[in-house]
Amino acid sequence: MDTTATPKLGDRAPGFELGAANNADIVSLDAILRKGPAIVEFLRGTW
């Protein structure tokens, strides 16, 4: 996967793991997809 290209509709995201926002659990994209479709939102900017 070209990490510099803008994702297009229908592109598959690479697997990844992130810390859950509400606790210390680690959540993987694969685990979420086993439950059904997922929507990933890409945000830019500062907090």
MDTraj code that builds the backbone (N, CA, C; nanometers):
import mdtraj as md
import numpy as np

residues = "MET ASP THR THR ALA THR PRO LYS LEU GLY ASP ARG ALA PRO GLY PHE GLU LEU GLY ALA ALA ASN ASN ALA ASP ILE VAL SER LEU ASP ALA ILE LEU ARG LYS GLY PRO ALA ILE VAL GLU PHE LEU ARG GLY THR TRP".split()
xyz = np.array([
    [0.0845, -0.1184, 0.0000],
    [0.0000, 0.0000, 0.0000],
    [0.0883, 0.1238, 0.0000],
    [0.0570, 0.2166, -0.0881],
    [0.1293, 0.3434, -0.0964],
    [0.0799, 0.4352, 0.0149],
    [0.1628, 0.4594, 0.1154],
    [0.1200, 0.5393, 0.2311],
    [0.1173, 0.6890, 0.2022],
    [0.1614, 0.7314, 0.0834],
    [0.1572, 0.8737, 0.0492],
    [0.0364, 0.9081, -0.0365],
    [-0.0348, 0.8078, -0.0861],
    [-0.1505, 0.8317, -0.1728],
    [-0.2764, 0.8547, -0.0895],
    [-0.3666, 0.9329, -0.1423],
    [-0.4953, 0.9559, -0.0772],
    [-0.5822, 0.8324, -0.0954],
    [-0.6395, 0.7798, 0.0137],
    [-0.7278, 0.6631, -0.0008],
    [-0.8497, 0.6984, -0.0863],
    [-0.8927, 0.6014, -0.1642],
    [-1.0095, 0.6199, -0.2489],
    [-1.1209, 0.5275, -0.2024],
    [-1.2424, 0.5593, -0.2385],
    [-1.3579, 0.4789, -0.2030],
    [-1.3340, 0.3338, -0.2434],
    [-1.3511, 0.2436, -0.1488],
    [-1.3325, 0.1015, -0.1754],
    [-1.1937, 0.0498, -0.1435],
    [-1.0965, 0.1390, -0.1197],
    [-0.9624, 0.0943, -0.0816],
    [-0.9688, 0.0220, 0.0518],
    [-0.8832, -0.0760, 0.0694],
    [-0.8757, -0.1484, 0.1965],
    [-0.7635, -0.0892, 0.2811],
    [-0.7938, -0.0672, 0.4062],
    [-0.6943, -0.0127, 0.4991],
    [-0.6034, -0.1247, 0.5477],
    [-0.4777, -0.0953, 0.5730],
    [-0.3904, -0.1960, 0.6333],
    [-0.4336, -0.2210, 0.7775],
    [-0.4019, -0.3372, 0.8291],
    [-0.4347, -0.3671, 0.9678],
    [-0.3614, -0.2727, 1.0622],
    [-0.4255, -0.2366, 1.1720],
    [-0.3605, -0.1520, 1.2720],
    [-0.4244, -0.1754, 1.4070],
    [-0.3552, -0.1324, 1.5108],
    [-0.4055, -0.1401, 1.6480],
    [-0.3956, -0.0020, 1.7108],
    [-0.4960, 0.0333, 1.7896],
    [-0.4988, 0.1629, 1.8576],
    [-0.5463, 0.1446, 2.0001],
    [-0.5043, 0.2344, 2.0864],
    [-0.5578, 0.2358, 2.2218],
    [-0.7010, 0.2863, 2.2182],
    [-0.7900, 0.2185, 2.2884],
    [-0.9298, 0.2612, 2.2939],
    [-0.9403, 0.3921, 2.3715],
    [-1.0275, 0.4806, 2.3296],
    [-1.0409, 0.6120, 2.3922],
    [-1.0976, 0.6042, 2.5331],
    [-1.1768, 0.5014, 2.5628],
    [-1.2460, 0.4972, 2.6920],
    [-1.1774, 0.4106, 2.7975],
    [-1.0684, 0.3437, 2.7622],
    [-0.9966, 0.2626, 2.8613],
    [-0.8590, 0.2260, 2.8079],
    [-0.7905, 0.1367, 2.8753],
    [-0.6539, 0.1020, 2.8376],
    [-0.6469, -0.0135, 2.7380],
    [-0.7608, -0.0627, 2.6900],
    [-0.7605, -0.1738, 2.5950],
    [-0.7013, -0.1323, 2.4612],
    [-0.6418, -0.2295, 2.3932],
    [-0.5931, -0.2108, 2.2571],
    [-0.6984, -0.2695, 2.1635],
    [-0.7357, -0.1936, 2.0612],
    [-0.8369, -0.2370, 1.9654],
    [-0.7712, -0.2502, 1.8287],
    [-0.7957, -0.3629, 1.7606],
    [-0.7402, -0.3816, 1.6267],
    [-0.8505, -0.3676, 1.5223],
    [-0.8122, -0.3245, 1.4041],
    [-0.9076, -0.3146, 1.2945],
    [-0.9656, -0.4521, 1.2636],
    [-0.8832, -0.5558, 1.2663],
    [-0.9321, -0.6915, 1.2384],
    [-1.0416, -0.7328, 1.3356],
    [-1.0259, -0.7013, 1.4636],
    [-1.1273, -0.7371, 1.5636],
    [-1.2582, -0.6635, 1.5372],
    [-1.2491, -0.5390, 1.4971],
    [-1.3698, -0.4618, 1.4667],
    [-1.4391, -0.5189, 1.3434],
    [-1.3609, -0.5544, 1.2400],
    [-1.4191, -0.6060, 1.1163],
    [-1.4850, -0.7423, 1.1351],
    [-1.4420, -0.8186, 1.2340],
    [-1.5077, -0.9474, 1.2615],
    [-1.6521, -0.9265, 1.3080],
    [-1.6805, -0.8084, 1.3630],
    [-1.8163, -0.7773, 1.4096],
    [-1.9031, -0.7183, 1.2988],
    [-1.8416, -0.6722, 1.1907],
    [-1.9164, -0.6117, 1.0803],
    [-1.8350, -0.5013, 1.0152],
    [-1.8964, -0.4261, 0.9239],
    [-1.8252, -0.3185, 0.8544],
    [-1.7769, -0.2104, 0.9513],
    [-1.6730, -0.1400, 0.9100],
    [-1.6175, -0.0316, 0.9916],
    [-1.6032, 0.0939, 0.9061],
    [-1.6188, 0.2071, 0.9697],
    [-1.5931, 0.3359, 0.9056],
    [-1.4725, 0.3965, 0.9756],
    [-1.3737, 0.4360, 0.8971],
    [-1.2533, 0.4982, 0.9521],
    [-1.2531, 0.6435, 0.9067],
    [-1.2399, 0.7333, 1.0024],
    [-1.2395, 0.8761, 0.9725],
    [-1.0975, 0.9285, 0.9890],
    [-1.0478, 0.9957, 0.8869],
    [-0.9146, 1.0544, 0.8910],
    [-0.9287, 1.2028, 0.9223],
    [-0.8639, 1.2472, 1.0298],
    [-0.8719, 1.3869, 1.0716],
    [-0.7346, 1.4521, 1.0612],
    [-0.7341, 1.5784, 1.0250],
    [-0.6108, 1.6563, 1.0235],
    [-0.6290, 1.7756, 1.1140],
    [-0.5198, 1.8292, 1.1600],
    [-0.5287, 1.9507, 1.2397],
    [-0.4617, 1.9352, 1.3746],
    [-0.4887, 2.0301, 1.4618],
    [-0.4298, 2.0286, 1.5947],
    [-0.5389, 2.0179, 1.6991],
    [-0.5017, 1.9740, 1.8169],
    [-0.5983, 1.9606, 1.9265],
    [-0.5987, 2.0865, 2.0091],
])
top = md.Topology()
chain = top.add_chain()
for i, resn in enumerate(residues, 1):
    res = top.add_residue(resn, chain, resSeq=i)
    for name in ("N", "CA", "C"):
        top.add_atom(name, md.element.get_by_symbol(name[0]), res)
traj = md.Trajectory(xyz[None], top)
